[in-house]
Amino acid sequence: MDTTGAATENRGPRFGPSDTSPEAQCVFDDAHRRMPAWRKWLNVLRIRGSGLDHDYLAHWAQELGILDLLERSLDEARV
């Protein structure tokens, strides 16, 4: 509790997406799997995976700096 009597919650360190520390990456690596958008993306890959333009996806993932996430999602979706 804080001095006003309100309960405070310790949620641990806060990291931003640009934080490249190992601790931040671990938090984001674990957190992205729990996000609804991540699960929806995996479902899209599972359903439409063979019909998607993988070269196009890889190009833009590289441009946006998220190629590792694309590769991980393809692996998780087993596409």
GROMACS elastic network, one bead per residue, 0.5 to 0.9 nm:
[ bonds ]
;  ai    aj funct       b0    kb
    1     4     6  0.77081   500
    1     5     6  0.56210   500
    1     6     6  0.54956   500
    1     8     6  0.53278   500
    1     9     6  0.82960   500
    2     5     6  0.55293   500
    2     6     6  0.57733   500
    2     7     6  0.63736   500
    2     8     6  0.63527   500
    3     6     6  0.75132   500
    4     7     6  0.87270   500
   10    13     6  0.86561   500
   11    14     6  0.79995   500
   13    24     6  0.87131   500
   14    24     6  0.82105   500
   15    18     6  0.82060   500
   15    19     6  0.62509   500
   15    23     6  0.86320   500
   15    24     6  0.56537   500
   15    25     6  0.87710   500
   15    27     6  0.80131   500
   15    28     6  0.84145   500
   16    19     6  0.53731   500
   16    20     6  0.88491   500
   16    24     6  0.76465   500
   16    28     6  0.89692   500
   17    20     6  0.79253   500
   17    24     6  0.81598   500
   17    25     6  0.85865   500
   17    28     6  0.78505   500
   19    22     6  0.87518   500
   19    24     6  0.61109   500
   19    25     6  0.75392   500
   20    23     6  0.81951   500
   20    24     6  0.63616   500
   20    25     6  0.62769   500
   21    24     6  0.52637   500
   21    25     6  0.62807   500
   21    26     6  0.86609   500
   22    25     6  0.51040   500
   22    26     6  0.61256   500
   22    27     6  0.86708   500
   23    26     6  0.51705   500
   23    27     6  0.63497   500
   23    28     6  0.87763   500
   24    27     6  0.50837   500
   24    28     6  0.61989   500
   24    29     6  0.84444   500
   25    28     6  0.50900   500
   25    29     6  0.58313   500
   25    30     6  0.84647   500
   26    29     6  0.50482   500
   26    30     6  0.61938   500
   26    31     6  0.84293   500
   27    30     6  0.53357   500
   27    31     6  0.59229   500
   27    32     6  0.85405   500
   28    32     6  0.58106   500
   28    33     6  0.86850   500
   29    32     6  0.57035   500
   29    33     6  0.71809   500
   30    33     6  0.58907   500
   30    34     6  0.73693   500
   31    34     6  0.54229   500
   31    35     6  0.67276   500
   32    35     6  0.53253   500
   32    36     6  0.86826   500
   32    37     6  0.85429   500
   32    38     6  0.63518   500
   32    39     6  0.89464   500
   33    36     6  0.82144   500
   33    38     6  0.61049   500
   33    39     6  0.70786   500
   34    37     6  0.86759   500
   34    38     6  0.72335   500
   34    39     6  0.74772   500
   35    38     6  0.53268   500
   35    39     6  0.65993   500
   35    40     6  0.87954   500
   36    39     6  0.51341   500
   36    40     6  0.61147   500
   36    41     6  0.85772   500
   37    41     6  0.60797   500
   37    42     6  0.85994   500
   38    41     6  0.50909   500
   38    42     6  0.62545   500
   38    43     6  0.86887   500
   38    73     6  0.82770   500
   39    42     6  0.50758   500
   39    43     6  0.62799   500
   39    44     6  0.87375   500
   40    43     6  0.50408   500
   40    44     6  0.62854   500
   40    45     6  0.86956   500
   41    44     6  0.50215   500
   41    45     6  0.62623   500
   41    46     6  0.86296   500
   41    73     6  0.79167   500
   42    45     6  0.50406   500
   42    46     6  0.61314   500
   42    47     6  0.86305   500
   42    73     6  0.63408   500
   42    74     6  0.77634   500
   42    76     6  0.73683   500
   42    77     6  0.55639   500
   43    47     6  0.60933   500
   43    48     6  0.83169   500
   43    77     6  0.74872   500
   44    47     6  0.52455   500
   44    48     6  0.56731   500
   44    49     6  0.70061   500
   44    77     6  0.89438   500
   45    48     6  0.52905   500
   45    50     6  0.80738   500
   45    52     6  0.80598   500
   45    73     6  0.80379   500
   45    74     6  0.70826   500
   45    77     6  0.61830   500
   45    78     6  0.84947   500
   45    79     6  0.68642   500
   46    49     6  0.54645   500
   46    50     6  0.84738   500
   46    74     6  0.87354   500
   46    77     6  0.55526   500
   46    78     6  0.73986   500
   46    79     6  0.67356   500
   47    50     6  0.82124   500
   47    51     6  0.88108   500
   48    51     6  0.52915   500
   48    52     6  0.62391   500
   49    52     6  0.54347   500
   49    53     6  0.86178   500
   49    54     6  0.84777   500
   49    74     6  0.83274   500
   49    77     6  0.84066   500
   49    78     6  0.88999   500
   49    79     6  0.58018   500
   50    53     6  0.81604   500
   50    54     6  0.85517   500
   50    79     6  0.71394   500
   51    54     6  0.87001   500
   52    55     6  0.88408   500
   52    56     6  0.85202   500
   52    57     6  0.81042   500
   53    56     6  0.53675   500
   53    57     6  0.63737   500
   53    58     6  0.87279   500
   54    58     6  0.59912   500
   54    59     6  0.84482   500
   55    58     6  0.50951   500
   55    59     6  0.60498   500
   55    60     6  0.87202   500
   56    59     6  0.51024   500
   56    60     6  0.63634   500
   56    61     6  0.84955   500
   57    60     6  0.54043   500
   57    61     6  0.59479   500
   57    62     6  0.84829   500
   57    67     6  0.88498   500
   57    70     6  0.78712   500
   58    61     6  0.50159   500
   58    62     6  0.60064   500
   58    63     6  0.85314   500
   58    67     6  0.65691   500
   58    70     6  0.73298   500
   58    71     6  0.84757   500
   59    62     6  0.52597   500
   59    63     6  0.62832   500
   59    64     6  0.87567   500
   59    67     6  0.84705   500
   60    64     6  0.60169   500
   60    65     6  0.83340   500
   60    66     6  0.84120   500
   60    67     6  0.81791   500
   61    64     6  0.51525   500
   61    65     6  0.59452   500
   61    68     6  0.81678   500
   61    69     6  0.81219   500
   61    70     6  0.66098   500
   62    65     6  0.50596   500
   62    66     6  0.61103   500
   62    67     6  0.50122   500
   62    68     6  0.85995   500
   63    66     6  0.78347   500
   63    67     6  0.82929   500
   64    67     6  0.77240   500
   65    68     6  0.79429   500
   65    69     6  0.89415   500
   66    69     6  0.52781   500
   66    70     6  0.64575   500
   66    71     6  0.87689   500
   67    70     6  0.50325   500
   67    71     6  0.61287   500
   67    72     6  0.84730   500
   68    71     6  0.51498   500
   68    72     6  0.60559   500
   68    73     6  0.85261   500
   69    73     6  0.59686   500
   69    74     6  0.84863   500
   70    73     6  0.50878   500
   70    74     6  0.61079   500
   70    75     6  0.85139   500
   71    74     6  0.51465   500
   71    75     6  0.61502   500
   71    76     6  0.86137   500
   72    75     6  0.50457   500
   72    76     6  0.60766   500
   72    77     6  0.85019   500
   73    77     6  0.59548   500
   73    78     6  0.82109   500
   73    79     6  0.86480   500
   74    77     6  0.51498   500
   74    78     6  0.58246   500
   74    79     6  0.52563   500
   75    79     6  0.64335   500
   76    79     6  0.79282   500
